[in-house]
Amino acid sequence: MGVFVFLPLLLPLSAWPVARLAAHRLHPRAATRLLTAFAVVLAVCSTLCLALLMVVGTAQLPGNPLPDGWSDPEVRAAVPYDEIAGRAAIPALVAVVAGCLHSLAGHLRLRRRAERALAGLPGRRTVAVLPDPEPYAYALPGGPALARPRRRRHDRVVVSTGMLDALGPAERRALFAHERAHLTSRHHRYLLGVQLAARANPFLRPLRTAVGYTAERWADEEAARAVGSRRAVARAIGRAALVARPVSGLATLGQLSGGGTGAAPGPVAGPGGGGAEPGPVPRRVAALLRPEPAGLAWPPLSTAVGLAVWSAAVGAVVSALSSANSAVTLFLVLRAATPM
């Protein structure tokens, strides 16, 4: 395998150029799907690489339960600097698993808080209005209720009276359309996927940030199409950002431990979800004041964004092939070293 065994750990760097370009040059729907796919593939490949290195490192430890043949020189020769890389992979893989479990635990805690906030409300309503002067709105995806596994929650849009009082009739329609777009397109799945990918490999954090932005832009475009006015959605975003708290109480289901969103009463950020970060909101408003972006899913190679996207795609493919080649090669080596 040689030094190529380390390639999946570093190839996520190849996705950095596309993160920013895709967020601003591709249609938000295409950008969200593309960046999420890149993040998940590259995260799986890098985790597999760590697992392979850990097998070699664990086989060298005294008293390990693995076959003695797995610590033979022939096996160690398959990994460069095996004594350092193999043992370093053990705590690294433990950190990856612990980080992913921490994110999933935060995911569950967030859902429990949201369900407790809605306790006592009719379960069939698609819109829940909470008597709270704090302005916020979020989309709560449906699924099995955590407190009562036999019951199933329906998708809901949750909004406070404080947010409704701050918006006009047209802006309220835009807000509800935005939140319903989050639910219809299942944005929480994309956000959770990139959150776990960033936990698996820190080099993928720019993709997590980019997907958080493109998912909001995707919902903006769907809301503009639903209400028939891009300016109404832009006004709703700007007004929600102005009335929201400096550290927004909204957080996305896939950004539970990062992103600077603060404590979260609900899983998916609404139009004011970027209030804690001044950059995204003006960019979203400016995008809505321009014509609707083209729905081109894959840019041509002759353009700058096309070159970046194709480069990231090649990086993902090379990483996957490298990981597969390393896995098969090491499997054959370990099989040959295992006594029958």
C-alpha positions as CSV (number, residue, x, y, z in Angstrom):
1,M,0.0,0.0,0.0
2,G,2.8,2.4,0.8
3,V,2.1,6.0,1.6
4,F,-1.2,5.8,-0.3
5,V,-2.7,4.4,2.9
6,F,-2.6,7.9,4.3
7,L,-4.2,9.6,1.3
8,P,-7.8,9.3,2.5
9,L,-6.8,11.3,5.6
10,L,-5.6,14.3,3.6
11,L,-7.8,14.3,0.5
12,P,-10.7,16.1,2.3
13,L,-8.5,19.2,1.8
14,S,-9.4,18.9,-1.9
15,A,-13.0,19.8,-1.1
16,W,-12.1,23.2,0.4
17,P,-12.1,25.1,-2.9
18,V,-15.5,23.9,-3.8
19,A,-17.1,24.7,-0.5
20,R,-17.2,28.4,-1.0
21,L,-17.6,28.4,-4.7
22,A,-20.5,26.0,-4.7
23,A,-22.3,27.9,-2.0
24,H,-22.3,31.1,-4.2
25,R,-22.3,29.8,-7.7
26,L,-24.4,26.6,-7.8
27,H,-28.2,26.4,-7.2
28,P,-28.6,25.9,-3.4
29,R,-30.4,22.5,-3.9
30,A,-27.5,21.2,-6.1
31,A,-24.9,22.6,-3.8
32,T,-26.4,21.1,-0.6
33,R,-26.7,17.6,-2.2
34,L,-23.2,17.8,-3.8
35,L,-21.4,19.0,-0.7
36,T,-23.1,16.6,1.6
37,A,-22.2,13.7,-0.7
38,F,-18.6,14.8,-0.8
39,A,-18.4,15.2,3.0
40,V,-20.0,11.8,3.7
41,V,-17.8,9.9,1.2
42,L,-14.6,11.5,2.3
43,A,-15.5,11.0,6.0
44,V,-16.2,7.2,5.5
45,C,-12.9,6.9,3.6
46,S,-10.8,8.6,6.2
47,T,-12.4,6.6,9.0
48,L,-11.7,3.4,7.1
49,C,-8.1,4.4,6.8
50,L,-7.8,5.0,10.6
51,A,-9.4,1.6,11.2
52,L,-6.8,-0.1,9.0
53,L,-4.0,1.6,10.7
54,M,-5.5,0.7,14.1
55,V,-5.5,-3.0,13.2
56,V,-1.8,-2.9,12.5
57,G,-1.1,-0.8,15.6
58,T,-3.2,-3.0,17.9
59,A,-1.6,-6.2,16.6
60,Q,1.8,-4.9,17.9
61,L,0.6,-4.3,21.5
62,P,1.6,-6.9,24.1
63,G,-1.2,-9.1,25.2
64,N,-3.5,-8.2,22.2
65,P,-6.2,-10.8,21.4
66,L,-5.4,-10.7,17.6
67,P,-3.7,-13.5,15.8
68,D,0.1,-13.5,16.3
69,G,0.6,-13.5,12.5
70,W,-0.9,-10.0,12.3
71,S,2.2,-8.5,14.0
72,D,4.6,-10.2,11.6
73,P,7.1,-8.0,9.7
74,E,5.2,-8.7,6.5
75,V,2.1,-7.2,7.9
76,R,3.9,-4.2,9.4
77,A,5.7,-3.6,6.1
78,A,2.3,-2.8,4.5
79,V,2.1,0.4,6.4
80,P,4.9,3.0,6.3
81,Y,6.1,4.1,9.8
82,D,3.8,1.4,11.3
83,E,5.0,1.8,14.8
84,I,4.1,5.5,14.9
85,A,1.1,5.5,12.5
86,G,-0.5,2.4,13.9
87,R,-0.5,3.5,17.5
88,A,-1.4,7.0,16.7
89,A,-4.5,5.8,14.8
90,I,-5.9,4.1,18.0
91,P,-6.6,7.4,19.9
92,A,-7.6,9.1,16.7
93,L,-10.2,6.5,15.9
94,V,-11.5,6.6,19.5
95,A,-11.8,10.4,19.2
96,V,-13.8,10.0,15.9
97,V,-16.2,7.5,17.5
98,A,-16.6,9.6,20.7
99,G,-17.2,12.8,18.6
100,C,-19.9,11.1,16.5
101,L,-21.6,9.7,19.6
102,H,-21.5,13.1,21.2
103,S,-23.2,14.7,18.2
104,L,-25.9,12.0,18.1
105,A,-26.5,12.4,21.9
106,G,-26.8,16.2,21.4
107,H,-29.3,15.4,18.5
108,L,-31.4,13.4,20.9
109,R,-31.3,16.0,23.7
110,L,-32.4,18.7,21.2
111,R,-35.4,16.6,20.1
112,R,-36.3,15.9,23.7
113,R,-36.3,19.6,24.5
114,A,-38.4,20.3,21.4
115,E,-40.9,17.6,22.4
116,R,-41.1,18.9,26.0
117,A,-41.8,22.4,24.6
118,L,-44.8,21.0,22.6
119,A,-46.1,18.8,25.4
120,G,-49.9,19.1,25.7
121,L,-50.4,20.5,22.2
122,P,-52.6,18.6,19.7
123,G,-50.3,16.2,17.8
124,R,-52.0,16.5,14.4
125,R,-51.5,20.2,13.9
126,T,-48.8,21.1,11.5
127,V,-48.3,24.6,13.0
128,A,-47.7,25.1,16.7
129,V,-47.7,28.6,18.2
130,L,-46.0,28.9,21.6
131,P,-46.9,31.8,23.9
132,D,-43.4,33.2,24.2
133,P,-42.3,36.8,23.8
134,E,-38.9,35.7,22.6
135,P,-38.9,35.7,18.7
136,Y,-38.0,32.4,17.2
137,A,-39.3,29.9,14.6
138,Y,-38.1,26.4,13.7
139,A,-39.1,23.3,11.9
140,L,-39.5,20.1,13.9
141,P,-39.1,16.9,11.7
142,G,-41.5,14.1,12.4
143,G,-40.6,10.6,13.6
144,P,-41.1,8.3,16.6
145,A,-41.7,10.2,19.8
146,L,-38.8,9.7,22.2
147,A,-40.9,9.6,25.3
148,R,-43.5,7.3,23.7
149,P,-41.8,5.1,21.1
150,R,-45.1,3.7,19.8
151,R,-46.4,7.1,18.8
152,R,-45.2,8.9,15.8
153,R,-44.7,12.7,15.6
154,H,-45.7,14.6,12.6
155,D,-43.7,17.4,10.9
156,R,-44.4,20.7,12.6
157,V,-43.6,24.3,12.2
158,V,-43.1,25.9,15.6
159,V,-43.3,29.7,16.0
160,S,-43.5,32.0,19.0
161,T,-46.0,34.8,19.4
162,G,-43.0,37.1,19.7
163,M,-41.9,36.3,16.2
164,L,-45.5,36.5,14.8
165,D,-46.0,39.9,16.4
166,A,-42.7,41.2,14.7
167,L,-43.8,40.2,11.2
168,G,-46.4,41.4,8.8
169,P,-48.9,39.1,7.1
170,A,-46.8,38.7,3.9
171,E,-43.7,38.1,6.0
172,R,-45.5,35.5,8.1
173,R,-46.5,33.6,5.0
174,A,-42.9,33.7,3.8
175,L,-41.7,32.4,7.2
176,F,-44.1,29.4,7.2
177,A,-43.2,28.6,3.6
178,H,-39.5,28.7,4.6
179,E,-40.0,26.3,7.5
180,R,-42.1,24.0,5.5
181,A,-39.4,23.9,2.8
182,H,-37.0,22.6,5.5
183,L,-39.4,19.8,6.3
184,T,-40.3,18.9,2.8
185,S,-36.7,18.7,1.6
186,R,-35.6,16.9,4.8
187,H,-32.7,19.4,5.4
188,H,-32.0,18.0,8.8
189,R,-30.6,14.8,7.2
190,Y,-28.1,16.7,5.2
191,L,-27.1,18.8,8.2
192,L,-26.7,15.8,10.4
193,G,-24.7,14.0,7.8
194,V,-22.2,16.8,7.4
195,Q,-22.0,17.3,11.1
196,L,-21.0,13.7,11.6
197,A,-18.6,13.9,8.7
198,A,-16.9,16.9,10.3
199,R,-16.6,15.0,13.5
200,A,-14.9,12.1,11.6
201,N,-12.4,14.4,9.9
202,P,-11.8,18.1,11.0
203,F,-10.7,19.0,7.4
204,L,-14.4,18.7,6.5
205,R,-15.6,21.5,8.7
206,P,-15.7,24.0,5.9
207,L,-18.2,21.7,4.1
208,R,-20.4,21.7,7.3
209,T,-20.5,25.5,7.3
210,A,-21.2,25.6,3.6
211,V,-24.1,23.1,3.8
212,G,-25.6,25.0,6.7
213,Y,-25.7,28.1,4.4
214,T,-26.9,26.4,1.3
215,A,-29.7,24.5,3.1
216,E,-31.0,27.9,4.3
217,R,-30.7,29.3,0.7
218,W,-32.6,26.2,-0.6
219,A,-35.4,26.9,1.8
220,D,-35.4,30.6,0.8
221,E,-35.8,29.7,-2.9
222,E,-38.6,27.3,-2.1
223,A,-40.4,29.8,0.0
224,A,-40.1,32.5,-2.7
225,R,-41.6,30.1,-5.2
226,A,-44.4,29.2,-2.8
227,V,-45.4,32.8,-1.9
228,G,-44.7,34.2,-5.4
229,S,-42.5,37.0,-4.1
230,R,-38.8,37.0,-3.6
231,R,-38.9,40.4,-1.9
232,A,-41.4,39.2,0.7
233,V,-39.0,36.4,1.7
234,A,-36.1,38.8,1.8
235,R,-38.0,41.1,4.1
236,A,-39.0,38.2,6.3
237,I,-35.3,37.1,6.6
238,G,-34.1,40.6,7.4
239,R,-36.9,41.3,9.9
240,A,-36.4,38.0,11.7
241,A,-32.7,38.6,11.9
242,L,-33.3,42.1,13.4
243,V,-35.7,40.9,16.1
244,A,-33.8,37.7,17.0
245,R,-31.5,37.6,20.0
246,P,-27.8,38.4,19.5
247,V,-27.0,34.8,20.1
248,S,-29.7,33.0,18.3
249,G,-31.8,30.5,20.2
250,L,-32.2,28.5,17.0
251,A,-30.0,25.6,16.0
252,T,-30.0,23.1,13.2
253,L,-30.3,19.4,13.8
254,G,-27.0,18.8,12.1
255,Q,-25.1,21.6,13.9
256,L,-25.5,20.6,17.5
257,S,-22.1,21.3,18.8
258,G,-20.7,24.0,16.6
259,G,-21.6,26.9,14.4
260,G,-22.0,29.4,17.3
261,T,-25.9,29.1,17.4
262,G,-26.1,28.8,21.1
263,A,-28.8,27.0,23.1
264,A,-31.6,25.7,20.9
265,P,-35.3,25.3,21.6
266,G,-35.8,23.5,18.3
267,P,-34.0,21.5,15.7
268,V,-34.0,23.5,12.5
269,A,-33.2,27.1,12.1
270,G,-35.7,29.4,10.5
271,P,-35.2,32.6,8.4
272,G,-33.4,34.2,11.4
273,G,-31.2,31.2,12.1
274,G,-28.1,33.1,10.9
275,G,-28.7,36.0,13.3
276,A,-25.6,35.1,15.4
277,E,-23.4,35.4,12.3
278,P,-23.8,38.7,10.4
279,G,-22.4,37.4,7.1
280,P,-25.0,34.8,5.9
281,V,-28.1,36.9,6.4
282,P,-27.1,39.8,4.1
283,R,-25.9,37.3,1.5
284,R,-29.2,35.5,1.6
285,V,-31.2,38.8,1.3
286,A,-29.0,39.9,-1.6
287,A,-29.5,36.6,-3.4
288,L,-33.3,36.9,-3.1
289,L,-33.1,40.4,-4.6
290,R,-31.5,38.9,-7.7
291,P,-33.3,36.6,-10.2
292,E,-33.8,33.0,-9.3
293,P,-30.5,31.0,-9.8
294,A,-30.3,28.6,-12.7
295,G,-31.1,25.0,-11.8
296,L,-27.9,23.6,-13.5
297,A,-26.8,20.7,-11.3
298,W,-23.2,20.2,-12.6
299,P,-21.2,23.2,-14.0
300,P,-19.0,22.9,-17.1
301,L,-15.3,22.2,-16.6
302,S,-14.4,25.4,-18.5
303,T,-15.7,27.6,-15.6
304,A,-13.9,28.3,-12.3
305,V,-16.6,26.8,-10.2
306,G,-16.8,23.8,-12.6
307,L,-13.1,23.2,-12.2
308,A,-13.3,23.3,-8.4
309,V,-16.3,21.0,-8.4
310,W,-14.7,18.5,-10.7
311,S,-11.4,18.6,-8.7
312,A,-13.4,17.8,-5.5
313,A,-15.2,15.0,-7.3
314,V,-11.9,13.5,-8.5
315,G,-10.6,13.8,-4.9
316,A,-13.6,12.0,-3.5
317,V,-13.2,9.2,-6.1
318,V,-9.5,8.8,-5.6
319,S,-10.0,8.7,-1.8
320,A,-12.7,6.0,-2.1
321,L,-10.5,3.9,-4.5
322,S,-7.5,4.4,-2.3
323,S,-9.4,3.3,0.8
324,A,-10.9,0.3,-1.0
325,N,-7.5,-0.7,-2.3
326,S,-5.9,-0.4,1.1
327,A,-8.7,-2.4,2.7
328,V,-8.5,-5.2,0.2
329,T,-4.7,-5.3,0.3
330,L,-4.5,-5.3,4.1
331,F,-7.3,-7.9,4.3
332,L,-5.3,-10.2,2.0
333,V,-2.1,-9.6,3.9
334,L,-3.8,-10.4,7.3
335,R,-5.5,-13.4,5.8
336,A,-2.2,-14.8,4.6
337,A,-0.6,-14.1,8.0
338,T,-3.4,-15.9,9.9
339,P,-2.7,-19.5,10.8
340,M,-5.3,-22.0,9.5
